[in-house]
């Protein structure tokens, strides 16, 4: 049975979401946030829709457009959303701004809607066809994910390399053992089998899994 845990050690705390732009906390952007929706699809991609008031008070008591100069929120800006206790915020979303929409409501303050996607969003827009040579399926996954700034957890994709692709070496080793001989095929077969056995052990019995 699952139990709920408190998001803060304090009995009373401020839980207003906070935002960071390019890794830096931005108090003005956080204060102007009026609505947000963070969603994660079944495929793992996360998106965020943030609605801001585009009208802010100034020090002298007047008001001005908050984001008209484009110095804070622009396309491609790195943005992260944090929630919970402001002194110990927890990250809910990290991505880049992919869209901006200005809304003007009669009788109300103008608003700015910011659309953002995580690193998987860039994968959708990247080139779909690529050629890899002398790479295992796991190596391909790691290479593509690395270019997108992702850290993949690859499990089982090395099996074809250790079995089907390395079968000629395993077969040659078996034939050599019949004649009590050892060749480079023997060394390759033992090396592949040892590496595969170690990866399985680490996956099942250590924190790597």
N, C-alpha and C positions, 0 to 999 in steps of 0.2 A: 504494500500500500504506500503510495507516494505521499510525502508530506511537504507542505509549503514552507518556504524559508523567507525570512524578512529580507528586503532589499537594502536595509540600512540598520545599523546598530543603534541609531538614535530613535527615540520615541516619536519625536516631531522633526520633520525634515521637509525641505522644498523639493518637490518631484517634477518640476517643470523641465521638459526636454531641453537639452543643450546641443548646439551645433558647432562643428568645427569646420573651417574652410582652409584647405591646404594644410591641415594638421594643426591649425591654430584656433583656439576658442574665440568666438565672435559674439560678444554680449549683445550687440545691437540686433544681429540677425536672430539670435535666440529669443529676444524679447518681442520681436515682431512676428514670430511664428504664431499663427492662429489655428492651424489645423494640419494634421499630417496623417499619412496612411503608408505603412510599410508592408509590402506583400512579398511572399516567397512562393514561386511556382513549384509544381511537382518536380520539374527538372533541376531545381536548385537555384535558379536565377532570382535575385532579389531586386525589387524596384521600390522607389519611394516617390510619393507625391506630397510636396510640402506647399502649404498656402501661407503667404505672408501678407501682412498689411503693408501697403506701399506708401504709407503716410506716417511720418514720424515727427515727434516734437524736437525742437532745438533748445539749446541752452537759454536763449533769450525769450523763450516762451512762445515762439511762433511755430509753424509747422512747415515741412518740406517733403518732397518726394524722397523716399528712402533709397531706392535702387536705380534711379534714373541715370546716374553717372557710370554705371556698369563696372565700378571698381570692386564690388564684392562678389556678385553672382553673375557669372558668364558661362557660356558653353565650355565644357571641359574642366570646370573648376572641381577639384577634389573636395568632397563633402562627406561628413560622417554625422550620424545622429546618435545621441547618447540619452539615456533615461535612467530613472531611479534617483537616489540621493545625489544632489549636485556635487557633494564633496567626494563621492565615490561612484561616479557615473558608469553605467554599463553600455557598451556599444551595441546598438540595434541594427545599424546599417552603415555600410561604407561603399562609396562609389564615386561616380563623376556626374556632373550636370549634363543631361542630354537634351533638355528642352526647357524653354521659358515661355510662359503665356501671361499676358497682361489682361486683367479683367477690370472693367469699369462699370460699377453698379450705380444706377441713378439714386441719389440720396444717401449714398454710403461712400466710404473711403475706397480708393482704388486698391486692388490686390495683385500680387504677383504669384503665379503658380510655377513652382520649380519641379521638373521631372528629372529623376536621377536613376541610373542603372549601375549595378555592381560590375565587377570585372568580367563576368560571363556575358554582359551586354556587349562588350567589345568583341567577344568571340563570335557573336552573331553577325557582326559587321565585317569580320575579317575574311580574308580570302578562303574559300571553301576547299579548293583543290590544291594539294601539295604533294610533292614526291619525296619520300624518304628511302634511303638505301642503307643496307647493313644495320638496320635498327630493329629491335624487338618491339612488339606492341606497347610494352611498358615504357620503353625509351621514347616512343612517339608521343605518348600521353604526357610524359614528363617534359619533353621539349616544347610542346604546344602550350602546356599550362605555365611553364616558366616564362615564356614570352608575354603572357598575360598577367604575370605577377601572382599566379595561383600556386598553391602547394598541394598537389594531388596526393591522395592515399591510394596507391596502386596495389591491388591484390589479385594474384592469379594470372596476370597477363604474361608473366615470364615462363609459364608452364610450356607453351608451344616451343619455345627456344630450347628448354632443357630436355624436351622429349622428342618431338617430331623433327625439329631442325637439327638437333645434335645426334639423331639416330645413326647416321653413317659412322660417327666416331665411336658410339657405343658398340655398334656391330663389329667394327674393326678391332676394338679392344677385346671383345669376346673371342674373335678368331685368333688373335695374337696370344691370348691366355691359354688357348688349347695347345699351342706350340711352345708355351712357356717363354714367350717373348714380350718385350715391351717396346713400343714405338711412340712417336709424338701423338698418335691417335689415343694411346693409353693415357697420356698426360692430359690431353684435352678433355677426354671423357670423364676422368676423375675430377678435374677442376670444375667442370660444369655440374656434375652431380654433387660435389661438395658445396658449391655456391648455392645451388637450389635447395639442398637439405638445410643449410644454415638459414636461408631466407624463410623457409617454412617454420623452422624452430622459432625464429625471432617473431614471426607473425602470430604464432599460437601462444607462445609462453612469455613474451616480453611486451613492453608497452608499445612496440611498433604496430601491433595489431589493434 
